[in-house]
Amino acid sequence: MNRNVTLLLLAALSTSLLSSCATGSTATAKHKPTKEEWNVNTVQHGKASWYSIKTNYGTRTASGERLSNTASTAAHKTLPMGTLVRVTNVANGKSEVVRINDRGPYTKGRIIDVTVGCAERLGFYSRGVVPVKVEVLDKKPQR
C-alpha cells in the first residue's frame, strides 16, 4: 500500500511540474504589440531601405547594441532610441513594428533603414528601396 501511495504522489507531482513548465514557456514569449494597444503619435511618408551586418561592417548601432540581421530594429535620423514605430510597405500593405536603435539613413530621400530580416518580412528585400509609411507609436494609457 505504501508503494502505491508513493507512486501516486510521484505521478501527481510530475504532472504538476510538467504543466507548470508548459505555462512558464508561454509567459516568457515575446509580446508583439497590437494595434489596440498603441496610439499613433505622428506619421511620416518616404522611402525605406535595408541594411545588414555586412553593409555596416559589423559595427555596433548608435545605441551600443550589436546589429542583428533578423531583429525588428531600424535606424532613423531623429527619433529617440527605443521608440517603437510601425513601418508599412505601401506597395504591398505589409507592416511590422520595429524599435529604433540606430541613426541613419544618410541617403537623401530615405527616412528609415530597417534590418535585412525586416525587409524580407515586409517584402522588399530584392527591391532594396520602397515607399513606406512610418507611424510613431505611443503606449495607450491603462484604464
C-alpha positions as CSV (number, residue, x, y, z in Angstrom):
1,M,0.0,0.0,0.0
2,N,2.8,2.4,0.8
3,R,4.4,1.8,-2.6
4,N,1.1,2.6,-4.4
5,V,0.7,5.9,-2.5
6,T,4.3,6.8,-3.3
7,L,3.8,6.1,-7.0
8,L,0.5,8.1,-7.0
9,L,2.3,11.1,-5.3
10,L,5.1,10.9,-7.8
11,A,2.7,10.8,-10.7
12,A,0.8,13.8,-9.4
13,L,4.0,15.8,-8.7
14,S,5.4,15.1,-12.2
15,T,2.1,16.1,-13.8
16,S,2.0,19.4,-11.9
17,L,5.7,20.1,-12.8
18,L,5.1,19.4,-16.5
19,S,2.0,21.6,-16.6
20,S,3.9,24.5,-14.8
21,C,6.8,24.2,-17.3
22,A,4.3,24.4,-20.2
23,T,2.7,27.5,-18.9
24,G,6.0,29.1,-18.0
25,S,7.3,29.0,-21.5
26,T,4.4,30.8,-23.0
27,A,4.6,33.5,-20.3
28,T,8.2,34.3,-21.4
29,A,7.4,34.5,-25.1
30,K,8.0,38.0,-26.6
31,H,4.9,40.1,-26.7
32,K,4.0,41.6,-30.1
33,P,2.2,44.9,-29.9
34,T,-1.3,45.0,-31.4
35,K,-3.0,48.0,-32.9
36,E,-5.4,48.2,-30.0
37,E,-2.6,48.8,-27.5
38,W,-1.0,51.8,-29.3
39,N,-1.8,55.3,-30.2
40,V,-0.3,56.7,-33.4
41,N,1.6,59.8,-32.4
42,T,2.9,61.0,-35.8
43,V,3.0,59.6,-39.4
44,Q,5.9,60.0,-41.8
45,H,5.9,59.1,-45.5
46,G,9.1,58.4,-47.5
47,K,11.4,55.7,-48.7
48,A,12.9,52.8,-46.7
49,S,16.0,50.8,-47.4
50,W,17.6,47.9,-45.5
51,Y,21.0,47.3,-44.0
52,S,22.8,44.3,-42.5
53,I,25.9,43.3,-40.6
54,K,27.7,43.1,-43.9
55,T,26.7,46.6,-45.0
56,N,27.5,48.2,-41.7
57,Y,30.7,46.2,-41.4
58,G,29.7,44.6,-38.2
59,T,29.9,47.8,-36.1
60,R,27.6,48.4,-33.2
61,T,24.5,50.5,-33.6
62,A,24.3,54.1,-32.3
63,S,22.6,52.7,-29.2
64,G,25.6,50.5,-28.5
65,E,23.8,47.2,-29.4
66,R,25.2,44.8,-31.9
67,L,23.2,44.8,-35.1
68,S,21.2,41.6,-35.7
69,N,20.1,40.9,-39.2
70,T,16.9,39.2,-38.0
71,A,15.9,41.7,-35.3
72,S,12.9,44.1,-35.7
73,T,15.0,47.2,-35.4
74,A,15.7,50.2,-37.5
75,A,17.8,53.4,-38.0
76,H,16.1,56.8,-38.0
77,K,17.7,60.2,-38.1
78,T,15.9,62.0,-35.3
79,L,13.6,59.7,-33.3
80,P,14.7,58.8,-29.8
81,M,16.4,55.5,-29.2
82,G,13.9,52.9,-28.1
83,T,11.0,54.5,-30.0
84,L,8.6,51.9,-31.5
85,V,7.3,52.6,-35.0
86,R,5.1,50.7,-37.4
87,V,6.7,50.5,-40.8
88,T,4.2,49.7,-43.6
89,N,5.4,48.9,-47.1
90,V,3.0,51.0,-49.2
91,A,3.5,48.7,-52.3
92,N,2.1,45.6,-50.6
93,G,0.5,46.7,-47.3
94,K,2.7,44.5,-45.1
95,S,3.7,46.1,-41.8
96,E,5.9,45.4,-38.8
97,V,6.6,47.2,-35.5
98,V,10.3,47.9,-35.1
99,R,12.4,49.6,-32.4
100,I,14.7,52.5,-33.3
101,N,18.2,51.6,-32.1
102,D,20.5,53.3,-34.7
103,R,21.0,56.5,-36.7
104,G,20.5,57.0,-40.4
105,P,19.8,56.6,-43.2
106,Y,22.2,59.1,-44.7
107,T,21.0,58.9,-48.3
108,K,18.8,61.8,-49.5
109,G,15.1,60.9,-49.7
110,R,15.2,58.0,-47.3
111,I,13.5,58.2,-43.9
112,I,14.3,54.8,-42.3
113,D,16.7,51.9,-42.6
114,V,15.4,48.5,-41.4
115,T,17.3,45.3,-40.8
116,V,17.6,42.9,-43.8
117,G,15.3,40.4,-41.9
118,C,12.7,43.0,-41.5
119,A,13.0,43.9,-45.2
120,E,12.4,40.3,-46.1
121,R,9.3,40.2,-43.8
122,L,8.0,43.4,-45.4
123,G,8.6,42.0,-48.8
124,F,11.1,44.4,-50.2
125,Y,14.5,42.7,-49.8
126,S,15.0,42.3,-53.6
127,R,13.8,45.8,-54.4
128,G,16.1,47.4,-51.9
129,V,14.2,50.6,-51.5
130,V,10.4,51.1,-51.3
131,P,7.9,53.8,-50.3
132,V,6.8,53.4,-46.7
133,K,4.5,54.8,-44.1
134,V,6.2,55.2,-40.6
135,E,3.8,55.5,-37.7
136,V,5.4,56.6,-34.4
137,L,3.6,54.7,-31.6
138,D,2.8,55.7,-28.0
139,K,1.5,53.2,-25.4
140,K,-2.2,53.8,-24.7
141,P,-2.9,54.7,-21.1
142,Q,-4.2,52.0,-18.8
143,R,-7.9,52.3,-17.9
